Amino acid sequence: MNQLKEKWANLPPAKKKTIKRTIGLTLGAAAGFTYYATVGCSSGGCPITSNPWISTGWGAIIGLTATY
């Protein structure tokens, strides 16, 4: 664990920012798809949750926004 902390401390700020945003984007996309898969929309009339691509995209955008 200490080695990881040392590596993180030695990274340039731009690289840290990129890593944090990538993690936020990935977690958001996973959450968006999970929401589609578990809650979804059975009627097909819901514009966001009826399509896995749109739901995943919105999740990714929200995850990315949360990292700013």
Phi and psi in degrees as GROMACS dihedral restraints (atoms count N, CA, C in turn):
[ dihedral_restraints ]
;  ai    aj    ak    al  type     phi  dphi    fc
    3     4     5     6     1   -65.4    20    10
    4     5     6     7     1   -34.6    20    10
    6     7     8     9     1   -64.4    20    10
    7     8     9    10     1   -39.2    20    10
    9    10    11    12     1   -65.1    20    10
   10    11    12    13     1   -41.5    20    10
   12    13    14    15     1   -63.3    20    10
   13    14    15    16     1   -39.5    20    10
   15    16    17    18     1   -66.3    20    10
   16    17    18    19     1   -43.2    20    10
   18    19    20    21     1   -63.1    20    10
   19    20    21    22     1   -41.1    20    10
   21    22    23    24     1   -64.2    20    10
   22    23    24    25     1   -40.7    20    10
   24    25    26    27     1   -66.1    20    10
   25    26    27    28     1   -28.7    20    10
   27    28    29    30     1   -88.6    20    10
   28    29    30    31     1    -5.8    20    10
   30    31    32    33     1   -74.3    20    10
   31    32    33    34     1   146.1    20    10
   33    34    35    36     1   -68.7    20    10
   34    35    36    37     1   151.6    20    10
   36    37    38    39     1   -55.9    20    10
   37    38    39    40     1   -36.7    20    10
   39    40    41    42     1   -64.9    20    10
   40    41    42    43     1   -37.6    20    10
   42    43    44    45     1   -69.0    20    10
   43    44    45    46     1   -39.7    20    10
   45    46    47    48     1   -61.3    20    10
   46    47    48    49     1   -43.1    20    10
   48    49    50    51     1   -62.6    20    10
   49    50    51    52     1   -43.1    20    10
   51    52    53    54     1   -63.6    20    10
   52    53    54    55     1   -42.1    20    10
   54    55    56    57     1   -64.3    20    10
   55    56    57    58     1   -45.5    20    10
   57    58    59    60     1   -61.9    20    10
   58    59    60    61     1   -42.0    20    10
   60    61    62    63     1   -68.5    20    10
   61    62    63    64     1   -37.1    20    10
   63    64    65    66     1   -65.2    20    10
   64    65    66    67     1   -41.1    20    10
   66    67    68    69     1   -64.9    20    10
   67    68    69    70     1   -44.3    20    10
   69    70    71    72     1   -61.8    20    10
   70    71    72    73     1   -42.7    20    10
   72    73    74    75     1   -62.3    20    10
   73    74    75    76     1   -45.5    20    10
   75    76    77    78     1   -66.3    20    10
   76    77    78    79     1   -46.2    20    10
   78    79    80    81     1   -65.2    20    10
   79    80    81    82     1   -38.7    20    10
   81    82    83    84     1   -64.7    20    10
   82    83    84    85     1   -42.3    20    10
   84    85    86    87     1   -63.6    20    10
   85    86    87    88     1   -41.6    20    10
   87    88    89    90     1   -64.1    20    10
   88    89    90    91     1   -40.7    20    10
   90    91    92    93     1   -66.7    20    10
   91    92    93    94     1   -39.3    20    10
   93    94    95    96     1   -63.1    20    10
   94    95    96    97     1   -43.5    20    10
   96    97    98    99     1   -68.1    20    10
   97    98    99   100     1   -39.1    20    10
   99   100   101   102     1   -62.8    20    10
  100   101   102   103     1   -39.5    20    10
  102   103   104   105     1   -63.0    20    10
  103   104   105   106     1   -43.3    20    10
  105   106   107   108     1   -60.1    20    10
  106   107   108   109     1   -44.9    20    10
  108   109   110   111     1   -71.1    20    10
  109   110   111   112     1   -33.6    20    10
  111   112   113   114     1   -94.4    20    10
  112   113   114   115     1   -42.4    20    10
  114   115   116   117     1   -98.0    20    10
  115   116   117   118     1   -59.2    20    10
  117   118   119   120     1    53.1    20    10
  118   119   120   121     1  -156.5    20    10
  120   121   122   123     1  -151.0    20    10
  121   122   123   124     1   109.1    20    10
  123   124   125   126     1   -74.5    20    10
  124   125   126   127     1   -26.9    20    10
  126   127   128   129     1   -81.8    20    10
  127   128   129   130     1   -20.3    20    10
  129   130   131   132     1    82.8    20    10
  130   131   132   133     1     2.6    20    10
  132   133   134   135     1   -91.0    20    10
  133   134   135   136     1    -5.6    20    10
  135   136   137   138     1   -86.6    20    10
  136   137   138   139     1   118.2    20    10
  138   139   140   141     1   -66.1    20    10
  139   140   141   142     1   -28.9    20    10
  141   142   143   144     1   -96.2    20    10
  142   143   144   145     1   -47.4    20    10
  144   145   146   147     1   -87.9    20    10
  145   146   147   148     1    -2.9    20    10
  147   148   149   150     1   -87.0    20    10
  148   149   150   151     1   -11.9    20    10
  150   151   152   153     1  -124.6    20    10
  151   152   153   154     1   124.2    20    10
  153   154   155   156     1   -64.6    20    10
  154   155   156   157     1   -31.8    20    10
  156   157   158   159     1   -67.5    20    10
  157   158   159   160     1   -43.6    20    10
  159   160   161   162     1   -69.3    20    10
  160   161   162   163     1   -43.4    20    10
  162   163   164   165     1   -61.7    20    10
  163   164   165   166     1   -43.4    20    10
  165   166   167   168     1   -66.0    20    10
  166   167   168   169     1   -40.4    20    10
  168   169   170   171     1   -63.2    20    10
  169   170   171   172     1   -44.8    20    10
  171   172   173   174     1   -64.0    20    10
  172   173   174   175     1   -40.3    20    10
  174   175   176   177     1   -61.0    20    10
  175   176   177   178     1   -41.6    20    10
  177   178   179   180     1   -64.1    20    10
  178   179   180   181     1   -41.7    20    10
  180   181   182   183     1   -63.4    20    10
  181   182   183   184     1   -43.3    20    10
  183   184   185   186     1   -66.1    20    10
  184   185   186   187     1   -42.1    20    10
  186   187   188   189     1   -62.5    20    10
  187   188   189   190     1   -40.2    20    10
  189   190   191   192     1   -67.5    20    10
  190   191   192   193     1   -41.7    20    10
  192   193   194   195     1   -63.6    20    10
  193   194   195   196     1   -34.0    20    10
  195   196   197   198     1   -66.9    20    10
  196   197   198   199     1   -18.6    20    10
  198   199   200   201     1   -86.7    20    10
  199   200   201   202     1    -6.8    20    10
